[in-house]
């Protein structure tokens, strides 16, 4: 066997998924089968799956079913979306190879080109106002290209059912949970486009020419365009008022309402609200009205 670590639950996967030593024999065999030179593995920013740099390539090995995940859907989604983005002229790492390998466990994998660049979350912290404005304009143009009807590209998802039955809601106050469920149930989810779904500070790279590159499409789905706002606002912008004002295409209150719609329906919306409260050093929101006041203050304040 090439992979010799036990994986019977999520905890065991979390203990091993960044280990270059554990994954080197498996990755070396994948590269041999794909006819690619294998220079060894280096760690990248950790996510959900095992992701490593290997010279001019990045190899992603998806968590097997034994971890508690269902890797086949993420693998199929990401390979399909990665190819589509390349065809549409969106800057994203070119898909070089993909497949599965049966070893101790059944592992799905992707190999893409390595794209050098600084993670956008870090880059935004040091960018000057002119760079920020340029980045936001490029990002908005990129999203206009990405957000197009794509029925048949990937399987549809029951967004409402996912939102109402989401176990992540359990960490929130029950008053907020109930209000989020009521709001989600009222949303019009019929007009869908392809969304990346996870445009965080780690999933956009800024190259030497200040051009953004999108990576990690495993959470892409068919959803209303504003679904994209939740990770953008909470996890890329970190709710910074200057970035929110630059990005908003409509009046302040309408934009805030769209953000609230997005966080109520997004698969990780509950985590975003919780993590924002922790980051801001305040108690977790108890009502959506508090979320609205928080964003209105951020967008109207010039400090």
N, C-alpha and C positions, 0 to 999 in steps of 0.2 A: 504494500500500500504506500501511496505517496503522501497521504495526509494521515497523521497518526494521533491527532488530538481528539478527545471525547467532546461531542456536541449532542447533548440531550435536551437542552433548554436554552433560553435566551441569555441567561447568566453565563453559561459555559461559552457561548459564542462571543459574548462581550469580553471575556477574559483572553481570547485568542485572536480576534479578528484583525489586530494590528501587528501581529507577529510575523516579521519577514522570515524568520527561521522556520516557523511552522508551514508557511505557504510556499517557500522557495521550491521544493521538489515538485509540487503540483503546478506552479506557474511555469517552471522549466519544461515540463511535459506539454503544457498547453502551447508554449512557444514552439516547441519542436514539431508538434502536429500542424501548426499553422505556418511552418516554414520561416519563422522569424528568429533572428539572433537574440539570445537571452543574456543580458549583461548583469543580471542580479536585480534584487528588489530594494526600493527605498520607500520609506513611509511618506504619505501625504496626509493632509488634514483628515482626521477620522470622520466617518459618517455612520451609515447603517451596515454597509457591506465591507468586504475586505478590498481596499483600493490601494494600489501601489504604483509607483513609477518604476519603469524598467527601461532605462535609457531614453530612447525617442518615443516610448509608448507608455500608456497607462493601462494596467490590467485591473479589471473589476471582477471579483469572484463573489457571487451572490450567496448570502446566508442560506444554507440548505433547509429543507422542511423540518429537519429534526430540531432546529433552533426555535421553531414556532412560527416562522415566516412561511409565505407561499411565494417562492422566488420566481416561478415560471412567468407570472403576470408582469412583474417588474422587469424581468429580462426581456420579454416580448415587447413591452411598451417602450423601453429605453432604446432597443435596437431599431424599432420602427420609427420613433420620433427623431432619433439621431440622424437617420438617413433622410428623413423629410426636411429637417432643418438645413442640412447640407444642400439639398436640391433647391431650397427656397433662397439660398444665398445668405443665410444667417450664420454668423461666425460661431462655430462649434467644433470640437475635436472630430476629425474624420474617423468614422468607424472602419477599423482595419480587419477585424475578425470577430466572430461570435459563435457560440455553440455550447455544448455541455460535455462534461467528462464524468464518467462513473468511476468513483474510487471508493474510499470508505463510505462516502456519501455521494449523492448526485449533485454536482456543482455546475451551475450555469455561469458563463463568463462572457465578458466583452473585452476586446482590446481596441483602444483608440490611440490616435496620435497624442503625444504630450504637447500641450500648449503652455509655454512659459508665460508668466504674468503674476501680478500681485492680486490677492483676493480683494474684491471690491470693498468689503467691510473695513479692511485696514486702509485701503487707498483713500476712502472717503474721509477718514479721520484727519488726513493731512492735506487734502486738496484745497486749492484756493477757490474763491467764488467763481472765477471764470471757468476753472476746470469742472466745478460742480454743475454749472449751467450747461456746459458742453456734454457732460456725462448724462444728465437727465434728458437732454434732447436726443442723444443717441439711443438711450434706453427706450424712450417713447417710440422712436422710429422702428427700433427692433421689435417691439411688442406689436406694432401695427402690422408688421410682416408675419409675425408668429400667430397672431390671433385671427385665424381664418377657419372657416368650416372644414372639418376633417373627418366626417363620418366615414367609417370603414378603415381608418388608419389604425385605431386602437379600439378595444371594446369599451362600450359605454359603462359608466358607473352610476349607481343609485345614490346621487349626492345627498338627497334628503334622508333616505334610510341610513346612510353612513353617518350623517350629522346627528340624527336623533338617537342612534344606538351607540354612539362613540364612547368607549370606556374612559377616554381622557377627560371627559366632562366631570368625572367623579371627584377630581381634585378641586373643583370650583365650588363656591357657595351655592346652595340649592336655589336661592333666589335668582342668581345669575344664570344658572343652568336652565331653569324654567323659562326665563325670558328669551334666552338664546334659542331654545326649542320652538317657542311660539313664533319668533321672528323668522326662523328658518322655514317653518311650515307655510308662511305667507309669501315666500319669495317665488318669483317666476324663474324657473330653471330650464325653460324650454329652449331658449335661444343660445345654443352652445357653439363654442369655437375651441380650438386646441389651446390649452394653457400649459405652461411649464409646471406651475404648481408649487415650486420650491425655490424661487429666486431669492435666496438668502445672500448674506455677505460672503459666503464660501462658494457659492455656485455661479458667480460671475467673476471672471478674471479680467484685469486691466493690463493690456500689453504695453510695450515700450512706447507705442504710438498713441496711448490713451484710448485705444479702441476696446470695447467690451466683448468678451467671449463667453457664451453660455455653456455650462457643463452640467452633467448629472441630470438626465431627463427621466429618471425612474418614476417620479411622481407626476408626470404629465398626465392630463386627463381632458375629457371633453366637458366643458363647463362654461357658464357665462363669463365674459371677459374679465369682469370685476373680481372673480375668484382669485385672480393673480394679485390683487391688492393686499391680501392678508400677509403673505410672506414679504412682499416688497416693503410695506409700511412698518411691520413689526421687526422683521429679521434682517432687512437690508438697510433701511433708513433709521432703524432704532427710534422711530417716532420723532426724529429731528424736525423742528418746525421749518427750517430753511429748505430742507429737501422736500417736505410735504408741499410747501407753497410753490416750489419750482415744478413739481410733478402734476399738481392738480390742474385739470383742464376746465373745471367748472367752478361754481361758487363754493365757498368754504363749507357751508352746511351740507350741500348736496354731496360733496366729496366725502365728508365724514360719514354720511349715511351709507355710502357705497362701501367704505371700509368696514363699517359695522355689519353690513350684509355679508361681506366676505368672511369676516372672522366667525360669524355664526354658522356658516356652512362649510368652512374649510376643515379638512380632516385633522389639522393640528391647531385649529383656532383656540381651543382651550389652553393648550400649552403656551401659545403666544401671549394670551392675556395673563396667565400666571407668571411667565418669565419676565414680562414687562413690569409687573408690580415688583418683582424681586429686584430687577435692574434699577428701578426708580427708588427703591427703598421705602415703598409704601405698602399698606395692606392690600390684599387682592380686591379687585372690584367686586361689589356685591350686586350691582344693577347696571344695566346697559346705559342708563342715564349718566352714570359716573364715567363710563367709557367715552360717551359723547362729550362731556364737559372736559375731560382730559385732552381729547384731540382738538376741540375748539380752542382751548387755551394754547396748545402747542402751535396751531396754525395762525393764531392772531397775535401771539407774542413775538416781538422783534428781538428778544434777547437770546 
